[in-house]
Amino acid sequence: MTKGADLYRLQCLDSETDAKQRRLAEVEAALGESEALQEARQALESAQALVQRWALRQRDLELEIQSPSDKISRSEQRLYSGTVKNPKELADLQAEIASLRRRQQKLEDDLLEAMIEREEAETAQAQAEEHLNETQTCWSAQQADMMFEREALQAQLAEIEQARTSLLPSIEAGDLATYQALRHRKGGLAVAQVHDGACSVCGVAISPRLEWQLRHGEPACCNNCECIIVRT
């Protein structure tokens, strides 16, 4: 007949395995890029795209400003050269210069805005780079810890499995089948100890009949929770 201590030891090993496997699953889920790292990288990419957009806008405006500036120079040269005598033509030339100056002023205002936006975008990019570096450093340290813990858990599970394999021959097939069925039905807990005359799982007092069975080494199950009762 299987000793109660062996069944209880099996229960302890299996419960420890369950706990470590749950933790191993959590550790493996934590390996790989974190959401915080992905968000930090995306923030930097967005900042870089904004800097590029305003840099292109600034360059285009600088090129565009050159056109009215050149036209103003040519028109003023004609206006003050004395070659234009017709009053209407002079008025048209002055109106054209005024229009070009308004256009130039608008472009210069737009250029100033683009330069300010680019400067702010570059500041945001620098902050995003710093945040990414900090997040990357923290994530790398966490990953190293997770990988170390994973290796430790895997080694511990291997040791537990070896101890379980060594223990199984001492447990009778019928008792093992009952134990496994109860573990499946009871969420992993199949064996209870006697604590102060009561079942350690549900707390219900052990009946005289169960006490007699335990004293004589017969298999006994709690009348309330159905767990295998052992006295270790």
C-alpha positions as CSV (number, residue, x, y, z in Angstrom):
1,M,0.0,0.0,0.0
2,T,1.3,3.5,-0.8
3,K,2.5,5.4,2.1
4,G,0.8,8.7,2.8
5,A,4.1,10.5,2.9
6,D,4.8,9.5,-0.6
7,L,1.5,10.8,-1.9
8,Y,2.0,14.0,-0.1
9,R,5.5,14.3,-1.5
10,L,4.1,13.8,-4.9
11,Q,1.5,16.4,-4.3
12,C,4.2,18.9,-3.2
13,L,6.3,18.2,-6.3
14,D,3.4,18.6,-8.7
15,S,2.2,21.8,-7.0
16,E,5.7,23.2,-7.2
17,T,5.9,22.2,-10.9
18,D,2.5,24.0,-11.5
19,A,3.7,27.2,-9.8
20,K,7.1,27.2,-11.7
21,Q,5.5,26.5,-15.0
22,R,3.1,29.4,-14.5
23,R,6.0,31.7,-13.7
24,L,8.0,30.3,-16.6
25,A,5.1,31.2,-18.9
26,E,5.0,34.7,-17.5
27,V,8.8,35.1,-18.0
28,E,8.7,33.8,-21.6
29,A,5.8,36.2,-22.3
30,A,7.9,39.1,-21.0
31,L,10.8,38.2,-23.3
32,G,11.0,40.2,-26.5
33,E,10.3,43.9,-27.1
34,S,8.1,45.5,-24.5
35,E,5.2,47.8,-25.4
36,A,7.1,50.7,-23.8
37,L,10.1,50.1,-26.0
38,Q,7.9,49.9,-29.1
39,E,6.1,53.1,-28.2
40,A,9.4,54.9,-27.5
41,R,10.8,53.8,-30.9
42,Q,7.6,54.9,-32.7
43,A,7.7,58.3,-30.9
44,L,11.3,58.8,-32.2
45,E,10.3,57.8,-35.7
46,S,7.4,60.3,-35.7
47,A,9.7,63.0,-34.4
48,Q,12.3,62.3,-37.1
49,A,9.6,62.4,-39.8
50,L,8.4,65.8,-38.5
51,V,12.0,67.2,-38.5
52,Q,12.4,66.0,-42.1
53,R,9.1,67.5,-43.1
54,W,9.9,70.9,-41.7
55,A,13.5,70.8,-43.1
56,L,12.1,70.2,-46.6
57,R,9.6,73.0,-46.1
58,Q,12.3,75.3,-45.1
59,R,14.5,74.4,-48.0
60,D,11.6,74.9,-50.5
61,L,10.7,78.3,-49.0
62,E,14.4,79.4,-49.2
63,L,14.4,78.5,-52.9
64,E,11.0,80.1,-53.5
65,I,12.0,83.4,-51.9
66,Q,14.9,83.8,-54.3
67,S,12.5,84.2,-57.3
68,P,10.6,87.3,-56.1
69,S,13.8,88.7,-54.8
70,D,15.5,88.5,-58.2
71,K,12.4,89.9,-59.9
72,I,12.3,92.9,-57.4
73,S,15.9,93.6,-58.2
74,R,15.4,93.6,-61.9
75,S,12.2,95.7,-61.7
76,E,13.7,98.3,-59.4
77,Q,16.7,98.5,-61.8
78,R,14.3,99.3,-64.6
79,L,12.3,101.7,-62.5
80,Y,15.3,103.8,-61.4
81,S,17.2,103.5,-64.7
82,G,15.2,106.2,-66.4
83,T,14.5,104.0,-69.4
84,V,10.8,103.8,-68.6
85,K,9.1,107.1,-69.5
86,N,5.4,106.1,-69.9
87,P,3.5,107.0,-66.7
88,K,1.2,104.0,-67.0
89,E,4.1,101.7,-67.5
90,L,5.8,103.2,-64.5
91,A,2.7,102.7,-62.4
92,D,2.4,99.1,-63.5
93,L,6.1,98.6,-62.7
94,Q,5.6,100.1,-59.2
95,A,2.5,97.9,-58.6
96,E,4.4,94.9,-59.7
97,I,7.3,95.7,-57.3
98,A,4.7,96.2,-54.5
99,S,3.1,92.8,-55.2
100,L,6.4,91.1,-55.3
101,R,7.4,92.6,-52.0
102,R,4.1,91.4,-50.5
103,R,4.8,88.0,-51.9
104,Q,8.3,88.1,-50.5
105,Q,7.1,89.1,-47.1
106,K,4.6,86.3,-47.0
107,L,7.3,83.8,-48.0
108,E,9.7,85.2,-45.3
109,D,6.9,84.9,-42.7
110,D,6.3,81.3,-43.8
111,L,10.1,80.6,-43.7
112,L,10.3,82.0,-40.2
113,E,7.5,79.7,-39.1
114,A,9.1,76.7,-40.8
115,M,12.4,77.5,-39.0
116,I,10.7,77.7,-35.6
117,E,8.7,74.5,-36.2
118,R,11.9,72.7,-37.3
119,E,13.8,73.9,-34.2
120,E,10.9,72.7,-32.0
121,A,10.8,69.4,-33.9
122,E,14.5,68.9,-33.5
123,T,14.1,69.5,-29.7
124,A,11.3,66.9,-29.6
125,Q,13.5,64.5,-31.6
126,A,16.4,64.9,-29.1
127,Q,14.0,64.2,-26.2
128,A,12.6,61.2,-28.0
129,E,16.1,59.8,-28.6
130,E,17.0,60.3,-24.9
131,H,13.8,58.6,-23.8
132,L,14.4,55.7,-26.2
133,N,17.9,55.2,-24.9
134,E,16.7,55.2,-21.3
135,T,13.9,52.7,-22.2
136,Q,16.3,50.5,-24.2
137,T,18.7,50.4,-21.2
138,C,16.0,49.5,-18.8
139,W,14.5,46.9,-21.2
140,S,18.0,45.3,-21.7
141,A,18.5,44.9,-18.0
142,Q,15.0,43.4,-17.6
143,Q,15.6,41.0,-20.4
144,A,18.9,39.8,-18.9
145,D,17.0,39.2,-15.6
146,M,14.2,37.4,-17.4
147,M,16.6,35.1,-19.3
148,F,18.5,34.3,-16.1
149,E,15.2,33.5,-14.3
150,R,14.1,31.4,-17.3
151,E,17.2,29.3,-17.1
152,A,16.9,28.9,-13.4
153,L,13.2,27.8,-13.7
154,Q,14.0,25.4,-16.4
155,A,16.8,23.8,-14.3
156,Q,14.5,23.7,-11.2
157,L,11.7,22.0,-13.2
158,A,14.2,19.4,-14.5
159,E,15.2,18.7,-10.9
160,I,11.6,18.4,-9.8
161,E,10.8,16.0,-12.7
162,Q,13.8,13.9,-11.8
163,A,12.6,13.7,-8.1
164,R,9.1,12.9,-9.3
165,T,10.3,10.1,-11.6
166,S,12.3,8.6,-8.6
167,L,9.2,8.8,-6.4
168,L,6.6,7.2,-8.7
169,P,7.8,3.5,-8.3
170,S,6.9,3.7,-4.6
171,I,3.3,4.6,-5.4
172,E,0.8,1.9,-6.4
173,A,-0.9,2.2,-9.8
174,G,-4.4,2.4,-8.3
175,D,-3.4,5.1,-5.8
176,L,-1.7,7.0,-8.6
177,A,-4.7,6.8,-10.8
178,T,-7.0,8.1,-8.0
179,Y,-4.5,10.9,-7.3
180,Q,-4.3,12.0,-10.9
181,A,-8.1,11.9,-11.3
182,L,-8.5,14.0,-8.2
183,R,-5.9,16.5,-9.3
184,H,-7.6,16.9,-12.6
185,R,-11.0,17.4,-11.0
186,K,-9.9,19.5,-8.1
187,G,-7.7,22.0,-9.9
188,G,-4.4,20.4,-9.0
189,L,-4.9,19.7,-5.3
190,A,-5.6,16.0,-4.5
191,V,-3.8,15.3,-1.2
192,A,-4.6,16.9,2.2
193,Q,-2.9,16.4,5.6
194,V,-4.5,16.1,9.0
195,H,-4.1,19.3,10.9
196,D,-5.5,19.4,14.5
197,G,-7.9,16.6,13.6
198,A,-9.2,18.3,10.4
199,C,-8.6,18.2,6.7
200,S,-5.9,20.8,5.7
201,V,-7.7,21.7,2.5
202,C,-11.3,22.3,3.6
203,G,-11.0,22.4,7.4
204,V,-13.7,19.9,8.0
205,A,-13.0,17.6,11.1
206,I,-11.9,14.1,10.4
207,S,-14.6,11.5,11.3
208,P,-13.8,8.7,13.7
209,R,-14.1,6.2,10.8
210,L,-11.5,8.1,8.8
211,E,-9.3,8.4,11.8
212,W,-9.5,4.6,12.2
213,Q,-8.6,4.1,8.5
214,L,-5.6,6.3,8.8
215,R,-4.4,4.6,11.9
216,H,-4.6,1.2,10.2
217,G,-2.9,2.5,7.0
218,E,-6.0,2.2,4.8
219,P,-6.7,4.8,2.1
220,A,-9.0,7.6,3.2
221,C,-10.7,10.5,1.5
222,C,-12.2,13.6,3.1
223,N,-16.0,13.3,3.2
224,N,-16.3,17.0,2.3
225,C,-13.7,17.9,-0.3
226,E,-12.9,14.3,-1.4
227,C,-9.1,14.9,-1.2
228,I,-6.9,12.0,-0.2
229,I,-6.2,12.3,3.5
230,V,-2.7,11.4,4.7
231,R,-0.9,11.7,8.0
232,T,2.8,12.5,7.4
